[in-house]
Amino acid sequence: MDKKDIERLFLSVARDPALDTDANRKIFSFLVQSTLGYRDKMLTSKGIVVTVEDVRTALRWLVPVLATGNVPKTDNKISLGLLDLWIEKLQKTETKNNLPKA
């Protein structure tokens, strides 16, 4: 999975023109960069290839987890690891920017 695959995946989620805002572009950029870092780390440190499906799964979980705080019970360690990374970084960003928590 390369950077273009990841970008296409995130862009497909944001097809609604109402979602095309500066704030959303920053969040999507952050998610893309975090995903690329996670992909590279998993490959170099563990030899694990992160697939588009792994990212889709984590993306499908993201909003419900932010809304409820309930993390899915799953054996999918790759998607769960990515989800945990996103949540951790989003929470740090919220705190740093004094943004309300989701």
Steps between C-alpha positions, in 0.01 A plus 500: 500500500652828396429862590263545204290201614469650846415845365234355266348310788468808720375713212231245423369550853482876454316517167225717646579862403373611842795316652751692290608747767842614613458326836403171334789523254738539795349198674518288185859610442582403857331160454687436174838591652432292813395205287814521287716509812316202648530308172874564482557413866305174475695397189846587630460387860280194457495418130122548497334650194210733582232460234234735369244277672681545834474878458134480388415298808671748735332788319159336536560473875637851554187715528303254717797464735540878524127536567464223757848419628425132439785328316399194298583161643698338221800289418590740216814639660610694193180706465468536875858624527433761232176605670681534834768714335242732343307540825813565702622764255157660463468528878842664523400743223173581677682570824770707333248707304241514778247334272192338651523122513282312256 
